[in-house]
Amino acid sequence: MKHLHCKDVESYDSSAFGLEGANKYRLRLLSDASIWNEVEPGGYTPDHKHDDIERGVIISGKGIIKQGNNRIEIQANDFIEIVNEDHQFINNGNEPLVFVCFRIQR
């Protein structure tokens, strides 16, 4: 069993991991497959694709997920599942967009 208080886990700027194409994006590594993400207003994650399944829960804030030409609005308490698709999280709100992602090997 692993138990963490997420806010106590060290936070890193995305550039520390060589993630290019991101702005105002910080993350906390909760485990090998679980990441706490924080995107400040006006910020965004890299446009990326995983070879696995990504599931997540929006903790606070609002924004959009961009998938090609599609834009899906997201907000606190939303659940997301992305299967092997290019995507990018964009914070278009006035407060941090916080979400936790869990990657599952296929």
C-alpha positions as CSV (number, residue, x, y, z in Angstrom):
1,M,0.0,0.0,0.0
2,K,1.1,3.5,-0.8
3,H,-0.3,6.5,0.9
4,L,0.6,10.1,0.0
5,H,-0.8,13.6,0.7
6,C,-0.5,14.9,-2.9
7,K,0.3,18.5,-1.9
8,D,3.3,17.2,0.1
9,V,4.9,15.6,-3.0
10,E,7.6,17.8,-4.5
11,S,6.4,19.8,-7.6
12,Y,8.6,20.2,-10.7
13,D,8.4,22.6,-13.6
14,S,7.8,20.6,-16.8
15,S,11.1,21.8,-18.2
16,A,12.9,19.7,-15.6
17,F,11.7,16.6,-17.5
18,G,12.5,18.0,-20.9
19,L,8.9,18.5,-21.8
20,E,8.9,20.9,-24.7
21,G,5.8,22.8,-25.9
22,A,4.5,23.4,-22.4
23,N,3.9,26.7,-20.6
24,K,3.1,27.3,-16.9
25,Y,2.9,23.6,-16.3
26,R,4.1,21.8,-13.1
27,L,3.7,18.2,-12.1
28,R,4.1,15.9,-9.1
29,L,5.1,12.3,-9.6
30,L,2.9,10.3,-7.3
31,S,4.0,6.9,-8.7
32,D,5.4,5.4,-11.9
33,A,2.0,5.7,-13.5
34,S,0.2,8.5,-11.6
35,I,0.9,12.2,-12.0
36,W,-0.6,15.3,-10.3
37,N,-0.8,18.1,-12.9
38,E,-1.1,21.8,-12.3
39,V,-1.5,24.2,-15.2
40,E,-1.7,27.9,-14.4
41,P,-4.1,30.3,-16.2
42,G,-3.0,30.7,-19.8
43,G,-0.8,27.6,-19.6
44,Y,-0.9,24.3,-21.4
45,T,0.7,20.8,-21.4
46,P,2.7,19.5,-24.4
47,D,0.7,18.1,-27.3
48,H,1.5,14.5,-26.8
49,K,0.4,10.9,-27.4
50,H,0.8,7.8,-25.2
51,D,0.9,4.2,-26.3
52,D,-1.3,3.3,-23.3
53,I,-4.6,4.4,-21.7
54,E,-4.7,7.6,-19.8
55,R,-7.5,8.1,-17.3
56,G,-7.9,11.2,-15.1
57,V,-10.0,13.3,-12.8
58,I,-10.2,17.0,-12.9
59,I,-9.7,18.2,-9.3
60,S,-10.2,22.0,-9.8
61,G,-10.3,24.7,-12.4
62,K,-11.5,24.5,-16.0
63,G,-10.0,24.3,-19.4
64,I,-10.1,22.3,-22.6
65,I,-8.6,19.2,-24.0
66,K,-7.4,19.7,-27.6
67,Q,-7.5,16.6,-29.8
68,G,-6.6,17.5,-33.4
69,N,-9.4,19.9,-34.4
70,N,-11.7,18.8,-31.5
71,R,-11.9,20.8,-28.3
72,I,-13.6,19.3,-25.2
73,E,-14.4,21.6,-22.3
74,I,-13.4,20.2,-18.9
75,Q,-14.1,21.3,-15.3
76,A,-13.7,20.1,-11.7
77,N,-15.2,16.6,-11.1
78,D,-14.9,15.5,-14.7
79,F,-13.5,12.1,-15.5
80,I,-11.5,11.6,-18.7
81,E,-10.2,8.6,-20.6
82,I,-7.8,9.0,-23.6
83,V,-6.8,5.9,-25.6
84,N,-3.7,6.3,-27.8
85,E,-4.7,9.8,-29.1
86,D,-2.8,13.1,-29.5
87,H,-4.0,15.5,-26.8
88,Q,-3.2,18.7,-25.0
89,F,-4.6,20.2,-21.8
90,I,-5.1,24.0,-22.0
91,N,-6.1,26.2,-19.0
92,N,-8.5,28.8,-20.3
93,G,-9.8,29.7,-16.8
94,N,-8.8,32.2,-14.1
95,E,-7.5,29.7,-11.6
96,P,-5.1,26.7,-11.8
97,L,-6.3,23.7,-13.7
98,V,-5.5,20.7,-11.5
99,F,-5.9,17.1,-12.6
100,V,-4.6,13.7,-11.8
101,C,-3.7,11.2,-14.6
102,F,-3.3,7.5,-14.2
103,R,-1.6,5.6,-17.1
104,I,-2.6,2.0,-17.7
105,Q,-0.5,-0.3,-19.9
106,R,-2.4,-1.9,-22.7
